[in-house]
Amino acid sequence: MNSNLVHNLSHIQQPQFSNSANLARITKGNPDFVRRLVNYKSLPVHNGCVNSISWNATGSCILSGSDDHKLIVTDPFRQNFQIIADYKTDHRSNIFCARFLPFTNDEKILSCSGDGVILVTDLQNTDSYINRYECHDSTCYKLLPLDSYTFLSCSEDKTVRFYDIRVKQSCCCRVLGTGNRRNTEQHQTKQIIKAPRPVSSIASHPFKPYEIALGVADSSVYIHDRRMLENSGENLGTSFVERLTVPSIMNKPYRVTSVNYSANGSELVASFSSDYVYLFQLANNGGIQKEPLKFQEPILSPVTPEEPPPTRQSSNKKLKKIRLRGDWSDTGPNARPSNEAGSSEIGQARPTLQNSLMERMTIVLSQMLSQSPDNSGGPSPALEQMGIENEQLNDTIESTSTPTGVDPAPGSSFSSNHNFSLEESTSVPLAEQMEMDESEANQPKNYRKFLGHRNTRTMIKEANFWGDQFIISGSDCGHIFFWNKWTGEIVNVLEGDKHVVNNVQPHPFYPILASSGIDYDIKLWTPSSTDSRYNHSEIQKLVRRNALMLEETKDTITVPATFMIRMLSCLNHIRHQNPGVNSTEANSTGATGNSNEAGTSSSQSPRSQDPTPQ
């Protein structure tokens, strides 16, 4: 195949390719096509991370939303590519999701951003947006168009809301200049679901549009029937149909960053932050009870850390680590786990000085958050010197660590509604997880786990179906993973970003994949290579590396540089007010060097270590 792949495929006249559905089924279901995928074209249309991409219904153009607050519609199949629409929105935060409203001739677009604002834009009249909704209290992650006039949204504020642009053209619940909200119904859209935790993904059944799946930050996917929803939306159980989760992570604060139904609606794929991708067999599909999925065990080499991990019975608590927002050194194809720090093949080793500083700051912050020595629940001596209560510091951390852009605090370890603590119960080690999987291998189950990728850095990482035979997902290692849906075997891996691949969107008909992430472009992939690109040994190295780094990064939170500067200022103030407290705080870190050196180096590190200027 050559660069005219799309043209050639669309003119095949063989009987078995009589329609687009057959073409998609045959080509996307062939592993040889998957292993011949290469980067066909890059579309450098944005000046920021591309957080959302979606094809229109006919597959003729791509809609994208970015950190640059722009909505761009691109025709990628011209000789180079052609930008059909380039619209600078009124969003003041990163755009997380952008979708075409169906049956509007690709002229009306929905978009949402990190500040919870939702806009409806008419590309034929870009002087202003048509509708503006500010009903969410926090980040709005995903939008789900239902028809030409209605759609749903899900948010960090734990709600799912319903909108009809014919009934209400705006929702101004926020009072300008204050943090207060108007609680009167005339200013609000309908809240149809109040979830137990933040909702970061939403999808609808392809043939039953009243059935919706919600990815909730308690390691669960909730299936709801919209026909059974109460107007108040306060009673979650009225529409609840099924809860999909995995016993080993049930009720843990792991986010579900993506949910997608299969083409026939019988299966659902979900990506869990700080865990893996899972395929669920839906219990009730068209009134027919399905048998549990019977999969072969995945073909993967066992991965064990160099040092024996703590046992589950261990009562030791593990300190969460701190990273600076904008530090992507643990992402991308060249990132390596800490035990490979001396490897000669490292191209992106994390700076030793910065790691040491972050460890020291973690310990100091843990002490600052600890209770008083007499366990009375009062502030720690260090905070008391500054007149700061523990609760105030917690609030500061939560407000500064709330996800903005594509570098939020790791979704599984932290959420804005989750009380912050540097101490977390020790997670189940990878080796022990594998033992658990083996012990449960013979037990009936309705889910399948896909290993090898890494999902800890972003809250918008997608997993999707590639035809009827394969599962695909982005990864923090900058690659796109393809798994055989039935065996769990990795069929191919593509290097798709310098840091993180977030979005993977298959073309609705042809074997063409669009992907995006931290890089400022959209990449198109087609099976146009003359030979297979599959490299088993390199894939196994990548899988082992990702497994180790998943364990390293899952207990890490991301904080902005402003928070670190404030913390250093606090420590400096404490040192001058009470040298004794400073000595205790600083010396207990067990690191060499004085506080002045740590402060200077730490304050300089965010800019020097940020590979993606914001």
C-alpha positions as CSV (number, residue, x, y, z in Angstrom):
1,M,0.0,0.0,0.0
2,N,1.1,3.6,-0.6
3,S,0.1,7.0,0.4
4,N,-3.1,6.7,-1.6
5,L,-4.3,4.1,0.8
6,V,-7.7,5.8,1.5
7,H,-8.3,6.3,-2.2
8,N,-7.4,2.7,-3.1
9,L,-9.5,1.2,-0.3
10,S,-12.6,3.2,-1.2
11,H,-12.5,1.9,-4.8
12,I,-12.2,-1.8,-4.1
13,Q,-15.0,-3.5,-6.0
14,Q,-14.7,-7.1,-4.8
15,P,-18.0,-8.6,-3.5
16,Q,-16.7,-9.1,0.1
17,F,-16.0,-5.3,0.2
18,S,-19.5,-4.3,-1.0
19,N,-20.0,-1.9,1.9
20,S,-17.9,0.0,4.5
21,A,-18.9,-2.3,7.4
22,N,-17.4,-5.3,5.7
23,L,-14.3,-3.4,4.8
24,A,-13.7,-2.3,8.3
25,R,-14.4,-5.8,9.7
26,I,-12.0,-7.6,7.4
27,T,-9.1,-5.1,7.5
28,K,-9.2,-4.2,11.2
29,G,-9.6,-7.8,12.2
30,N,-6.4,-8.9,10.4
31,P,-3.3,-9.0,12.6
32,D,-1.1,-8.5,9.5
33,F,-2.7,-5.1,9.0
34,V,-2.1,-4.2,12.6
35,R,1.6,-5.1,12.4
36,R,2.1,-3.0,9.3
37,L,0.8,0.3,10.8
38,V,3.1,3.2,10.4
39,N,2.9,7.0,10.8
40,Y,1.1,8.0,7.6
41,K,0.9,11.7,8.4
42,S,1.2,14.3,11.2
43,L,-1.1,17.3,11.5
44,P,0.7,20.1,13.4
45,V,-2.4,22.2,13.8
46,H,-2.2,23.2,17.5
47,N,0.1,25.2,19.8
48,G,-0.6,23.0,22.9
49,C,-1.2,19.5,24.0
50,V,-4.0,17.9,22.0
51,N,-6.4,16.6,24.6
52,S,-9.3,15.6,22.4
53,I,-9.8,14.2,18.9
54,S,-12.8,12.8,17.2
55,W,-13.9,11.8,13.6
56,N,-17.1,13.1,12.1
57,A,-19.7,10.5,11.2
58,T,-18.4,10.1,7.6
59,G,-14.8,9.9,8.6
60,S,-13.9,12.8,6.3
61,C,-12.5,15.2,8.9
62,I,-11.1,15.4,12.5
63,L,-12.2,17.7,15.3
64,S,-9.6,18.5,17.9
65,G,-9.4,20.5,21.1
66,S,-6.2,21.6,22.8
67,D,-4.5,23.5,25.6
68,D,-4.3,26.5,23.2
69,H,-8.1,26.8,23.7
70,K,-8.8,26.3,20.1
71,L,-11.2,24.0,18.2
72,I,-9.8,23.0,14.8
73,V,-11.5,20.9,12.1
74,T,-9.0,19.3,9.7
75,D,-9.4,17.4,6.5
76,P,-6.4,15.1,6.8
77,F,-6.8,13.5,3.3
78,R,-5.8,16.4,1.1
79,Q,-2.3,16.3,-0.3
80,N,-0.9,17.6,2.9
81,F,-3.9,18.5,5.0
82,Q,-6.4,21.3,5.0
83,I,-7.8,23.2,8.0
84,I,-11.5,23.6,7.5
85,A,-12.2,25.6,10.6
86,D,-9.9,27.2,13.2
87,Y,-11.9,28.8,16.1
88,K,-10.4,30.4,19.2
89,T,-12.9,29.7,21.9
90,D,-13.8,31.6,25.0
91,H,-12.5,28.8,27.2
92,R,-10.1,30.0,29.9
93,S,-8.8,26.6,30.7
94,N,-7.5,23.6,28.8
95,I,-10.1,22.0,26.5
96,F,-10.7,18.4,27.6
97,C,-13.3,17.2,25.2
98,A,-14.8,18.4,21.8
99,R,-17.5,16.6,19.9
100,F,-19.7,17.3,16.8
101,L,-23.4,17.5,17.5
102,P,-24.9,14.8,15.3
103,F,-27.0,15.7,12.2
104,T,-25.8,19.3,12.1
105,N,-23.7,19.0,9.0
106,D,-20.6,19.2,11.3
107,E,-21.3,22.8,12.0
108,K,-22.2,22.7,15.7
109,I,-19.6,21.7,18.2
110,L,-19.6,20.9,22.0
111,S,-16.6,21.6,24.1
112,C,-15.7,21.5,27.8
113,S,-12.7,22.6,29.8
114,G,-10.8,22.3,33.0
115,D,-12.8,25.1,34.7
116,G,-16.1,23.2,34.1
117,V,-17.4,25.6,31.4
118,I,-19.3,24.0,28.4
119,L,-19.7,25.9,25.1
120,V,-21.9,25.1,22.1
121,T,-20.3,26.7,19.0
122,D,-21.8,27.2,15.6
123,L,-18.9,27.2,13.0
124,Q,-21.1,29.2,10.6
125,N,-21.4,32.0,13.1
126,T,-18.1,32.1,15.1
127,D,-18.6,35.7,16.3
128,S,-19.8,34.2,19.6
129,Y,-20.8,30.9,21.0
130,I,-24.5,29.8,20.9
131,N,-24.7,28.4,24.4
132,R,-22.6,28.7,27.6
133,Y,-23.1,26.4,30.6
134,E,-21.4,26.9,33.9
135,C,-23.3,24.4,36.0
136,H,-20.4,22.2,37.1
137,D,-18.4,23.1,40.2
138,S,-15.2,21.6,38.9
139,T,-13.5,20.1,35.8
140,C,-15.8,18.8,33.1
141,Y,-14.0,15.8,31.5
142,K,-16.3,14.4,28.8
143,L,-19.4,15.2,26.8
144,L,-21.8,12.8,25.2
145,P,-24.0,14.0,22.3
146,L,-27.4,12.4,22.2
147,D,-29.0,14.1,19.2
148,S,-28.9,17.5,17.4
149,Y,-30.1,19.3,20.5
150,T,-29.3,17.3,23.7
151,F,-26.2,16.0,25.4
152,L,-24.8,14.8,28.7
153,S,-21.7,15.9,30.6
154,C,-19.7,14.4,33.5
155,S,-17.5,16.1,36.0
156,E,-15.1,16.1,38.9
157,D,-18.0,17.4,41.0
158,K,-19.5,13.9,40.9
159,T,-22.5,14.8,38.7
160,V,-23.9,13.9,35.3
161,R,-26.0,16.7,33.8
162,F,-28.5,16.8,30.9
163,Y,-28.7,19.7,28.5
164,D,-31.3,20.7,25.8
165,I,-30.1,23.7,23.9
166,R,-33.7,24.5,22.8
167,V,-34.9,24.8,26.4
168,K,-32.0,26.5,28.2
169,Q,-29.4,28.5,26.3
170,S,-27.1,29.2,29.3
171,C,-26.5,28.1,32.9
172,C,-24.8,30.8,35.1
173,C,-24.6,29.2,38.5
174,R,-21.5,31.1,39.4
175,V,-21.7,34.6,40.7
176,L,-19.0,36.6,39.0
177,G,-16.2,37.8,41.2
178,T,-17.0,35.3,44.0
179,G,-16.8,31.6,44.6
180,N,-20.5,31.5,45.4
181,R,-23.2,29.8,43.3
182,R,-26.8,30.5,42.6
183,N,-28.8,27.5,43.8
184,T,-32.1,28.5,42.2
185,E,-33.4,26.0,39.6
186,Q,-33.8,28.7,36.9
187,H,-30.0,29.0,36.7
188,Q,-29.2,25.3,36.6
189,T,-29.5,22.5,34.0
190,K,-30.9,19.2,35.1
191,Q,-28.7,17.0,37.3
192,I,-29.7,13.5,36.5
193,I,-27.0,11.5,38.4
194,K,-25.1,12.2,41.6
195,A,-22.3,9.6,41.7
196,P,-20.4,8.6,44.8
197,R,-17.1,9.8,43.4
198,P,-15.9,12.1,40.5
199,V,-17.0,10.9,37.1
200,S,-14.3,11.2,34.4
201,S,-15.7,9.3,31.5
202,I,-19.1,8.5,29.9
203,A,-20.4,6.5,26.9
204,S,-23.7,5.3,25.5
205,H,-24.8,1.9,24.1
206,P,-24.7,1.9,20.3
207,F,-28.2,0.4,19.9
208,K,-29.8,1.4,23.2
209,P,-29.1,5.2,23.6
210,Y,-30.9,5.2,26.9
211,E,-28.2,3.0,28.4
212,I,-25.1,4.9,29.6
213,A,-21.8,3.8,31.2
214,L,-20.1,6.1,33.7
215,G,-16.4,5.7,34.7
216,V,-16.3,6.7,38.4
217,A,-13.2,7.2,40.6
218,D,-14.0,4.2,42.9
219,S,-12.6,1.7,40.4
220,S,-16.0,1.0,38.9
221,V,-18.1,1.5,35.8
222,Y,-21.7,2.1,36.5
223,I,-24.4,1.2,33.9
224,H,-27.5,3.4,34.1
225,D,-30.9,3.4,32.3
226,R,-31.9,7.0,31.6
227,R,-35.5,6.0,31.3
228,M,-35.5,5.3,35.0
229,L,-33.9,8.5,36.1
230,E,-35.7,10.8,38.5
231,N,-35.8,14.5,37.7
232,S,-34.0,15.3,40.9
233,G,-31.1,13.1,40.1
234,E,-30.4,12.6,43.8
235,N,-31.2,8.9,44.0
236,L,-28.4,7.0,42.2
237,G,-30.2,3.7,42.7
238,T,-33.3,4.5,40.6
239,S,-31.5,4.1,37.3
240,F,-28.7,1.8,38.4
241,V,-28.5,-1.4,36.3
242,E,-25.1,-2.9,36.8
243,R,-21.7,-2.2,38.4
244,L,-18.6,-3.4,36.6
245,T,-15.4,-3.6,38.7
246,V,-12.5,-5.9,39.5
247,P,-12.3,-7.6,42.9
248,S,-8.6,-6.8,43.5
249,I,-9.2,-3.1,43.2
250,M,-12.8,-2.7,44.2
251,N,-13.5,0.5,46.1
252,K,-10.0,1.8,45.7
253,P,-9.8,5.5,44.5
254,Y,-8.7,4.5,41.0
255,R,-10.2,6.6,38.2
256,V,-11.7,5.1,35.1
257,T,-10.2,7.4,32.5
258,S,-12.1,5.9,29.5
259,V,-15.1,3.8,28.8
260,N,-16.2,2.6,25.3
261,Y,-18.8,0.1,24.1
262,S,-18.0,-2.4,21.4
263,A,-19.8,-2.1,18.0
264,N,-22.5,-4.5,18.9
265,G,-22.8,-3.3,22.5
266,S,-22.1,-6.7,24.1
267,E,-18.7,-5.6,25.6
268,L,-17.2,-2.6,27.2
269,V,-13.6,-1.6,27.5
270,A,-12.3,0.6,30.4
271,S,-9.0,2.1,31.3
272,F,-8.1,2.3,35.0
273,S,-5.6,4.9,36.2
274,S,-2.7,3.3,38.1
275,D,-3.9,-0.1,36.9
276,Y,-4.7,-1.8,33.6
277,V,-7.2,-1.9,30.8
278,Y,-10.2,-4.2,31.3
279,L,-12.7,-5.7,28.9
280,F,-16.1,-6.4,30.5
281,Q,-18.8,-8.8,29.1
282,L,-22.1,-7.1,29.8
283,A,-24.4,-9.2,32.0
284,N,-27.5,-8.4,30.1
285,N,-27.4,-7.7,26.4
286,G,-30.7,-7.6,24.6
287,G,-32.3,-9.7,27.3
288,I,-29.9,-12.6,26.8
289,Q,-27.8,-13.6,29.8
290,K,-24.2,-14.0,28.6
291,E,-21.8,-16.7,29.7
292,P,-18.6,-15.5,31.6
293,L,-15.7,-14.7,29.3
294,K,-13.4,-17.6,28.7
295,F,-10.0,-16.2,27.8
296,Q,-6.6,-17.7,27.6
297,E,-4.0,-16.3,29.9
298,P,-1.9,-13.5,28.5
299,I,1.4,-14.3,26.9
300,L,3.8,-12.2,29.0
301,S,7.0,-12.7,30.8
302,P,6.7,-12.5,34.6
303,V,8.0,-9.2,36.0
304,T,9.4,-8.9,39.5
305,P,11.2,-5.9,41.0
306,E,14.9,-6.4,42.0
307,E,14.1,-6.0,45.7
308,P,11.4,-8.1,47.3
309,P,8.3,-5.9,47.8
310,P,6.6,-5.7,51.2
311,T,4.0,-8.4,51.8
312,R,0.3,-7.6,52.1
313,Q,0.4,-8.3,55.8
314,S,2.9,-5.5,56.3
315,S,1.5,-2.7,58.4
316,N,4.1,-0.2,57.1
317,K,2.6,2.8,55.4
318,K,4.1,4.1,52.2
319,L,4.8,7.8,51.7
320,K,3.5,9.3,48.6
321,K,6.1,11.0,46.4
322,I,5.9,14.5,45.0
323,R,6.6,15.6,41.5
324,L,6.4,19.1,40.0
325,R,3.8,19.8,37.5
326,G,5.4,20.0,34.1
327,D,8.0,17.4,34.9
328,W,7.5,14.7,32.3
329,S,10.8,12.9,32.9
330,D,9.1,9.7,33.8
331,T,7.2,9.6,30.5
332,G,8.0,8.9,26.9
333,P,10.0,6.2,25.0
334,N,13.2,7.1,26.8
335,A,12.0,7.1,30.4
336,R,13.5,4.4,32.6
337,P,12.8,3.1,36.1
338,S,15.0,4.2,38.9
339,N,16.9,0.9,39.0
340,E,18.2,1.6,35.5
341,A,19.7,4.9,36.5
342,G,23.2,3.7,35.5
343,S,22.1,2.2,32.2
344,S,24.0,3.4,29.2
345,E,20.9,3.3,27.0
346,I,19.1,5.9,29.0
347,G,18.1,8.9,26.9
348,Q,15.9,10.6,29.5
349,A,17.1,9.7,32.9
350,R,15.4,11.6,35.7
351,P,17.8,14.1,37.3
352,T,19.3,12.7,40.5
353,L,19.3,16.1,42.2
354,Q,15.7,16.7,41.5
355,N,14.7,13.3,42.8
356,S,16.7,13.9,46.0
357,L,15.0,17.2,46.5
358,M,11.6,15.8,45.9
359,E,12.2,13.0,48.4
360,R,13.4,15.5,51.0
361,M,10.3,17.7,50.4
362,T,8.1,14.6,50.8
363,I,9.4,13.8,54.2
364,V,9.3,17.4,55.4
365,L,5.7,17.8,54.1
366,S,4.7,14.6,55.8
367,Q,6.0,15.9,59.1
368,M,4.2,19.2,58.6
369,L,1.0,17.3,58.1
370,S,1.4,15.1,61.1
371,Q,-0.5,15.7,64.3
372,S,0.9,17.3,67.4
373,P,3.3,15.2,69.5
374,D,0.7,14.5,72.1
375,N,-1.7,13.2,69.5
376,S,-4.3,15.7,70.5
377,G,-5.2,16.4,66.9
378,G,-3.8,20.0,66.9
379,P,-1.4,21.4,64.4
380,S,2.2,20.2,64.1
381,P,4.8,22.4,65.7
382,A,6.1,23.6,62.3
383,L,2.7,24.7,61.1
384,E,1.9,26.2,64.5
385,Q,4.9,28.5,64.1
386,M,3.2,30.0,61.1
387,G,-0.4,30.0,62.4
388,I,-1.4,27.4,59.8
389,E,-3.8,24.6,60.6
390,N,-3.4,21.1,59.1
391,E,-6.7,21.5,57.5
392,Q,-5.6,24.7,55.8
393,L,-2.5,23.1,54.4
394,N,-4.7,20.2,53.1
395,D,-7.0,22.6,51.4
396,T,-4.0,24.4,49.8
397,I,-2.7,21.1,48.5
398,E,-6.1,20.1,47.1
399,S,-6.6,23.4,45.4
400,T,-3.1,23.5,43.8
401,S,-3.2,19.8,42.9
402,T,-6.6,19.8,41.3
403,P,-6.2,18.6,37.7
404,T,-5.7,21.4,35.2
405,G,-4.4,20.5,31.8
406,V,-3.0,17.1,31.0
407,D,-0.7,17.0,34.0
408,P,-3.0,16.5,37.0
409,A,-2.3,14.7,40.1
410,P,-2.5,10.9,39.3
411,G,-6.1,10.1,39.1
412,S,-6.0,6.9,41.0
413,S,-4.1,8.2,43.9
414,F,-5.7,11.6,44.3
415,S,-8.9,13.4,43.5
416,S,-10.2,16.7,44.7
417,N,-12.8,15.1,46.9
418,H,-10.3,12.7,48.4
419,N,-8.7,13.9,51.6
420,F,-5.1,14.4,51.0
421,S,-2.5,12.5,52.9
422,L,1.1,11.7,52.2
423,E,0.6,8.4,53.9
424,E,-1.4,5.7,52.0
425,S,-1.8,2.1,52.7
426,T,0.8,0.1,50.8
427,S,-0.5,-1.0,47.4
428,V,-0.5,-4.6,46.4
429,P,2.9,-5.4,44.8
430,L,3.0,-6.4,41.1
431,A,4.4,-9.9,41.9
432,E,1.6,-10.5,44.4
433,Q,-1.0,-9.2,41.9
434,M,0.2,-11.7,39.4
435,E,-0.1,-14.5,42.0
436,M,-3.6,-13.3,42.7
437,D,-4.5,-13.5,39.0
438,E,-3.1,-17.0,38.7
439,S,-5.1,-18.1,41.7
440,E,-8.3,-16.7,40.2
441,A,-7.6,-18.0,36.7
442,N,-9.9,-20.9,37.0
443,Q,-12.8,-18.9,38.5
444,P,-15.6,-17.7,36.3
445,K,-15.3,-13.9,35.6
446,N,-16.8,-11.4,33.2
447,Y,-13.7,-9.3,32.6
448,R,-10.3,-9.6,30.9
449,K,-7.1,-7.7,31.9
450,F,-4.7,-6.3,29.4
451,L,-1.1,-5.7,30.6
452,G,1.9,-3.9,29.4
453,H,1.0,-0.2,29.1
454,R,1.1,2.5,31.8
455,N,-1.6,4.9,32.9
456,T,-0.7,7.2,35.9
457,R,0.0,10.7,34.5
458,T,-3.2,11.9,32.8
459,M,-6.9,11.6,33.5
460,I,-8.0,11.5,29.9
461,K,-6.2,8.4,28.6
462,E,-8.3,6.3,26.2
463,A,-8.8,2.7,25.5
464,N,-10.8,1.7,22.5
465,F,-11.7,-1.2,20.1
466,W,-9.9,-1.7,16.9
467,G,-12.5,-3.7,14.9
468,D,-13.9,-6.8,16.6
469,Q,-10.6,-8.5,17.4
470,F,-8.3,-6.0,19.1
471,I,-8.1,-3.6,22.0
472,I,-6.0,-0.4,21.8
473,S,-4.8,2.1,24.3
474,G,-2.4,5.0,24.8
475,S,0.3,4.9,27.4
476,D,2.6,7.1,29.6
477,C,5.6,5.6,27.8
478,G,4.6,7.4,24.6
479,H,3.4,4.3,22.8
480,I,0.1,2.9,21.4
481,F,-0.6,-0.7,22.4
482,F,-2.6,-3.3,20.4
483,W,-3.8,-6.4,22.2
484,N,-5.6,-9.5,20.9
485,K,-9.0,-9.3,22.5
486,W,-9.3,-13.0,23.2
487,T,-5.8,-13.9,24.3
488,G,-4.4,-10.7,25.8
489,E,-1.3,-11.0,23.7
490,I,0.3,-7.8,22.6
491,V,0.0,-7.7,18.8
492,N,1.9,-4.5,18.1
493,V,3.2,-1.3,19.8
494,L,3.7,2.0,18.0
495,E,5.8,4.9,19.2
496,G,3.2,7.8,19.1
497,D,4.4,10.7,21.3
498,K,7.6,12.1,22.9
499,H,5.8,11.8,26.3
500,V,2.3,10.5,26.6
501,V,-0.3,9.2,24.2
502,N,-3.8,10.0,25.5
503,N,-6.2,9.7,22.6
504,V,-6.7,6.8,20.2
505,Q,-9.6,7.2,17.7
506,P,-10.1,4.6,14.9
507,H,-11.6,5.8,11.7
508,P,-15.3,4.8,11.5
509,F,-14.7,2.6,8.3
510,Y,-11.1,2.3,7.2
511,P,-8.0,0.8,9.0
512,I,-6.8,4.3,9.9
513,L,-6.0,5.4,13.4
514,A,-5.7,9.0,14.8
515,S,-3.8,9.6,18.0
516,S,-2.7,12.5,20.1
517,G,-1.1,13.4,23.4
518,I,1.4,15.8,24.9
519,D,2.9,16.6,21.4
520,Y,1.3,19.5,19.6
521,D,0.1,17.5,16.7
522,I,-2.3,14.7,15.6
523,K,-0.8,11.6,14.1
524,L,-2.5,9.3,11.5
525,W,-1.5,5.6,11.2
526,T,-2.2,3.4,8.2
527,P,-1.1,-0.2,7.4
528,S,1.1,1.1,4.5
529,S,4.4,-0.6,5.5
530,T,5.6,-3.3,3.1
531,D,6.6,-5.6,6.0
532,S,5.7,-6.3,9.6
533,R,6.8,-3.7,12.2
534,Y,6.4,-6.2,15.1
535,N,9.5,-6.6,17.4
536,H,8.8,-9.1,20.1
537,S,12.0,-8.6,22.1
538,E,11.7,-4.9,22.2
539,I,8.1,-5.1,23.2
540,Q,8.9,-7.4,26.1
541,K,11.6,-4.9,27.3
542,L,9.0,-2.1,27.2
543,V,6.4,-4.2,29.1
544,R,8.8,-5.0,31.9
545,R,9.9,-1.4,32.1
546,N,6.3,-0.2,32.3
547,A,5.5,-2.6,35.0
548,L,8.3,-1.4,37.2
549,M,7.6,2.3,36.5
550,L,3.9,1.8,37.2
551,E,4.8,0.6,40.7
552,E,7.1,3.6,41.1
553,T,4.7,6.3,40.0
554,K,1.3,5.1,41.2
555,D,1.9,6.6,44.7
556,T,3.1,10.0,43.3
557,I,1.1,13.2,43.3
558,T,1.7,16.2,41.1
559,V,1.9,19.7,42.6
560,P,2.6,23.1,40.9
561,A,5.7,25.0,41.4
562,T,3.8,27.7,43.3
563,F,3.0,25.2,46.0
564,M,6.7,24.2,46.3
565,I,7.7,27.8,46.5
566,R,5.2,28.4,49.3
567,M,6.4,25.4,51.2
568,L,10.0,26.5,50.9
569,S,8.9,30.0,52.2
570,C,7.2,28.3,55.1
571,L,10.4,26.4,56.0
572,N,12.5,29.5,55.7
573,H,10.2,31.4,58.0
574,I,10.2,28.6,60.5
575,R,14.0,28.4,60.5
576,H,14.3,32.1,61.3
577,Q,11.5,32.0,63.9
578,N,12.6,28.8,65.6
579,P,16.0,27.4,64.8
580,G,15.2,24.2,66.8
581,V,12.2,23.4,64.7
582,N,14.2,24.0,61.5
583,S,17.0,21.7,62.7
584,T,14.5,18.9,63.4
585,E,12.7,19.3,60.1
586,A,15.8,19.6,57.9
587,N,18.1,17.0,59.6
588,S,15.4,14.4,59.7
589,T,15.5,14.0,55.9
590,G,18.8,12.2,56.2
591,A,20.1,14.1,53.1
592,T,23.3,16.1,52.8
593,G,23.3,19.8,52.1
594,N,21.6,22.7,53.9
595,S,18.2,24.1,53.4
596,N,19.4,27.1,51.4
597,E,20.8,24.8,48.8
598,A,17.7,22.7,48.7
599,G,15.5,25.8,48.3
600,T,17.6,27.3,45.5
601,S,17.8,24.1,43.5
602,S,14.2,23.3,43.9
603,S,13.0,26.7,42.9
604,Q,15.1,26.5,39.8
605,S,14.1,23.0,38.8
606,P,10.6,23.5,37.4
607,R,11.6,25.6,34.5
608,S,14.7,23.6,33.6
609,Q,12.9,20.3,33.8
610,D,9.7,21.2,32.0
611,P,10.0,19.6,28.5
612,T,6.5,20.9,27.4
613,P,6.3,24.7,27.8
614,Q,2.7,25.6,28.8
